[in-house]
Amino acid sequence: MARVLIIDDNEVIRSMLRMMLEEGGHKVTEAANGLEGTDRFRNNPTEVVITDIFMPEKEGTAVIRDLHATAPNVKIIAISGGSGDLADPSDYLNLAKRFGAHATLNKPFQIDELLGTVDRLLAGVES
């Protein structure tokens, strides 16, 4: 079991991720944007952070850079369904990896993908 912070501006996605992770035995906190997420992490660090890429206030790439610089042991999973000028969501996720994300998932993804990724990261295996 790990403490996981979900940062996503979509309340439905946050709720679904929370249910998936809690079913997997994890303790979950949530934030609605990147600024709120980095504040929550600073006040209550977690072992894993799952962050969307496109959000108001502070985008996921900025969250990843900040967390990677200030808390290098936290495992970061970037998620995205794509948006903006790039044609493929994997372009954004590759960028997130360059900024320090340990794993990436394209939306939509299955519960076993999410839980497997969290478990692998906690075991020290990056994907």
TIKOLSE-321590 format. One record per residue: x, y, z of N, C-alpha, C, CB in turn. Coordinates in steps of 0.02 Angstrom, whole numbers, plus 50000, padded with zeros to 5 digits. Atoms other than C-alpha are relative to their C-alpha. Glycine has a CB too. Layout:
<sites>
XYZXYZXYZXYZ
...
</sites>
This chain:
<sites>
500424994150000500005000050000500445006250000499525000050061
499634993750005500615017349956499525005950006500395000549934
500384993850002500035035149977500085003049931500235005150056
500004997750070499555042149806499645006749997499684994749953
500324993650014499175060049754499805000149926500485006050017
500264999350068498075062149599499905007449986499334996049991
500084993150020498205078849510499695000049930500695003950000
500364999850064496905081149373499435005050006499734993049979
500534994949997495705095349332499314997149986500145005549951
500645003150014494335083149281499774995950061500054995449937
500245003249938493335078149436499804992849989499425004050028
500225006850014492615062549354500614995349995499604999749934
499395004150005494355056149310500324999050068500505003249951
499715000749933495005059849485499614994950041499995006850037
500425004749963493535050349559500124992849978499265001949992
499895006850026493805035349445500694997450021499944999949923
499335002049979495675035049482500024998350075500505005549984
500035001249928495315036249668499714993050014499585005450036
500335006549990494135021249660500474994349980499344999649961
499545005250023495395010949559500564998950050500295001949931
499435000549954496825014849677499804997550069500355006750006
500235002349935495825012249836499834992649998499395004150024
500125007150008495244995349769500654996050001499624998749934
499345003149999497094991449749500355000650067500435003049947
499734999649933497374995549933500405006350015500434994350012
499604993949990498155012849914499585005450034500265002649933
500324994249969497765028550014500085005949952500335001650071
500004995150054497295042749897499805006950025499534997949944
500214993049993497245061749904499955002949930500505004250045
500134997150065496705073049762500155007549998499284998849980
499944992850012497055090149688499725001449930500755002350005
500354998350061496105099149550500435003649948499415004350016
499554996950049497585107749467500724999450025499825007649989
499305000949983499475108149467500245004150059500425001649941
499814995749944499655122649589499764996950066499725007149991
500275003249940498515114349716500374993450014499244998649990
499655006349992499405097849686500685000750031500064996549935
499344999049972501145104349721499955002450073500415005049959
500114997949930500495112949879499814994150044499455005450004
500195006049961499655096849938500604995550011499444996249963
499415004349993501245087049905500495002950050500344999049932
499544996749954502305099649998499774999150072500065007549983
500275000649932501155098550150499904992850023499355003750004
500125007149983500855079750143500294995649945499224998750009
499685003850053502125070450035499714992949992500754999550013
500245006750015501615054149951500564996249964499355000249956
499505004150036502595039749874499915000449925499964992750023
500174999850071501715041449706499585006149985499634993549978
500414994550025501025056349609499784998249930500385006950002
500275000950067499885054149459499755006849977499424994549998
500194993350022499725070149360499805000149926500565004950012
500204998650068498785075149205500495005049971499265002649996
499554995250032499765085449079499675006849992500234997349932
500334993650015498495098849030499515001850055499654999749932
500424997749945497755108249178500065007650007500194996550067
499944992949985497385126049231500485001150058499315003150016
499584997849944498475135549354500734997949992499744997250065
499325002550008500015124549326499964993349963500374999250070
500045006150040500245111349191500424994450030500225001349929
499675005949973500835093749226500754999949990499704994049969
499275000050011502555096349149500355004350052500165002549929
499714995849947502885110349274499984996450067499635006850004
500065004049938502255099249416500564994850002499304996650004
499495005250004503415085349358500705002950013499984996449932
499344996849990504935096949348500105001950073500075006249956
499944997749930504585104249521500084994150047499395004050020
499955005749955504295087449605500654996249991499404995249989
499385003550014505785079449520500595003750033500124999449924
499464996049971506895093749582499995000050077499965007149975
500054999349927506235094749761499904993550037499445004650016
500135006549968505755076649797500204994449951499244999350021
499785004750052506815065349685499794992850012500745000349995
500215007049986506185049349771499274998649984500134998450071
500715001150015504345052149729499944997049930499595006650006
500125003150065503735041149587499445003849965499814992450008
500474995850037502825051349454499744996449939500335006749980
500325002850059501575044749328499635005749965499504994150020
500344994950040501035056649190499464996749959500515003849953
500565002650039499345053949108499765005449952499434997650046
500274995150047498595062248954499594996549947500565004049968
500405002250057497285060148822500165004349939499265000350016
499794995650054498105073648716499595006349998499944996449934
500324993550008497685091548677500525004649969499725002850068
499514995150024498495106748601500224998749929500594999950045
499755000050069499585107348446500294993349977500525005249992
499715006450020500405090148448499464995149982500454997250056
500515004550026499475076748353499884993850042500184998049930
500035006449966499825061848465500115000950075500534995249970
499904999349927499585060648655500684997350023499454996350036
499355002749978501185050348664500555005249993500174993849958
499514994650005502145066048609500055003750067499815004949943
500014996649936501615074548770500294995650055499285002150018
499765004649948501975059248874500764998849994499634993349995
499275000450009503725057648798500345006250029500184999149926
499744993849971504015075748846499994999650076499595006149976
500055000849927503415071849023500564995650027499314997050019
499445004349979504715057949035500655003950000500064993849954
499394995950002506075070248985500035004850059500045003949935
500024995549942505505081549127500064996350067499375004049999
499905003849938505635067349254499464995150019500075004750054
500515005149984504065056549248500314993149994499385000649952
499725006849999504475038449288499594995249956500024997350070
500445004250042503005031249189499475004549970499684994250042
500534996350033501635037049072499434995349981500265003849937
500595003850021499875031349030499585004449954499594997550061
500474996650045498775036448882499294998950027500074997449927
500715000749983496975040148930499634997749937499705006850027
500205003649939495915029948933500444993950010499254997949995
499615005949984496805015849022499594995650047500695001950031
500365004949960496245000349115500275000050072500054993049969
499805000349930496304997549303500644995950009499444997050042
499415004249992497604983749283500635003649975499914993349964
499434996050023498734995649184500225004850055499815003949936
499854995149948498625008749321500324996650061499375003750021
499745003349940498874996849467500674996649987499494994850026
499375003150018500254987449377500565005149996499944996449933
499504994750005501175003649341500195002450070499735005949958
499854997949931501035009349523500424994750035499345001350040
499625005449968501634992349585500714999549974499644993349989
499335000450029503114992049465500445005850025499975000249923
499624994349976503655009549516500194999250073499615006549990
499855001049929503535005349700500534994650010499364998150038
499495005449997504614989949665500655002449969499754993749964
499394997350028505895001149580500104998849927500564997350036
499965001350071505504996749400499645005649962499694993049982
500304994650039505225011649284499744997349934500505005749988
500285002250065504155009949128499965005749951499324996950009
</sites>
